[in-house]
């Protein structure tokens, strides 16, 4: 049984080790710590027969520091306030349409696979950070646990595919990179955006927040329209 701080230690040590390998291989997207760490961690828990509940008792404190970590994003926001103010209209419009595309494409995929309404509603807030997505899912008749899974998958996949898109489409603009990653992959995308520079990371954090706000209002309207 995991006791004390073992869950925290194994998670941190795995992340540090995988991050070093990630940097050693020139930040290859498929070696992203956000992708590899959970896989290795799950494999260890299954190998040792450790129930998730036991692991969570020790590692839950890592989750608790997400809130102050999110608040810390205010520092780069203050630093680049003038840049944000200058480009705010373009950023706002891009995020708005990105949010609409995320919601409508999810509905299209749900229809393609004949998913029931409850499952479709669970998927709609997948591009929003988990704490907001779960509340949205509850309000529109989704299943929060399923929503949480799709949020995690979206973050991992987005943080892998996003840099590939940036590379092959040769997106050099820091603001465009930030909007792309923050709107499509929330916190995971923001973490990746900071690897491109502090401006991209700052724009990504703004995009993540605004995507959540837009989805709060857009998701219930969209669900009510398609249910008519």
Secondary structure as GFF3:
##gff-version 3
##sequence-region A 1 228
A	DSSP	alpha_helix	6	24	.	.	.	ID=ss1
A	DSSP	three_ten_helix	29	31	.	.	.	ID=ss2
A	DSSP	alpha_helix	33	48	.	.	.	ID=ss3
A	DSSP	alpha_helix	52	64	.	.	.	ID=ss4
A	DSSP	alpha_helix	66	71	.	.	.	ID=ss5
A	DSSP	alpha_helix	74	79	.	.	.	ID=ss6
A	DSSP	alpha_helix	81	112	.	.	.	ID=ss7
A	DSSP	alpha_helix	117	124	.	.	.	ID=ss8
A	DSSP	alpha_helix	130	139	.	.	.	ID=ss9
A	DSSP	alpha_helix	144	168	.	.	.	ID=ss10
A	DSSP	alpha_helix	174	196	.	.	.	ID=ss11
A	DSSP	alpha_helix	198	226	.	.	.	ID=ss12
###
